[in-house]
């Protein structure tokens, strides 16, 4: 089992989840809940997050097959969405994908908007579906599940202790970490786009086009050709 690959995939998912960037919005949503129920509500929503992530990982590849969506299309779509989200993280004043400030509830949140789309957004879903579609062997699926659970665990710990983290690092610290994660996310998004373009070009077939036949090589001339009529 490749633990380096598992750790790399888990860290990628954590960056996409952006728990530190979501922590202030999670806290604002939980302000609508009674203080005695806030921890219970957060743990319940995090449990729903795990169920959703596992469901997407299990049935994502089958859904792509039914819809006829290729891996290159998923790479391009996920890369573009990640790039837009990363631009919003690096430049908070640029409202590319929309902010969470308008996500408000008048009562206790239930799945929406805390689980979807705040914690599990479209970019995370597309990446999980792409990783699941790339799994071939049983070992690949096991590594994918482990990385997914590990990323969920890291995110859950950060969100559970978000109040203490926010009080310690402050708004400027959160902004700095968020921008750093945004820069890393830009690199991941560009790589996904390049992978999608490369995969599309490799599988591109032009109807009616036939490969060119190889040109036969001329026989080499002898170094000292014989003179006609010589004895």
Secondary structure by P-SEA (a helix, b strand, c coil): ccaaaaaaaaaaaaaaaccccaaaaaaaaacccccccaaaaaaaaaaaaaaaaaaaaaaaaaaaaaacccaaaaaaaaaaaaaaaaaaaacccccccccccccccccccccccccccccccaaaaaaaaaaaaacccaaaaaaaaaaaaaaaaaaaaaaaaaaaaaaaccaaaaaaaaaaaaaaaaaaaaaaaaaaaaaaaaacccccccccccccccccccccccccccc
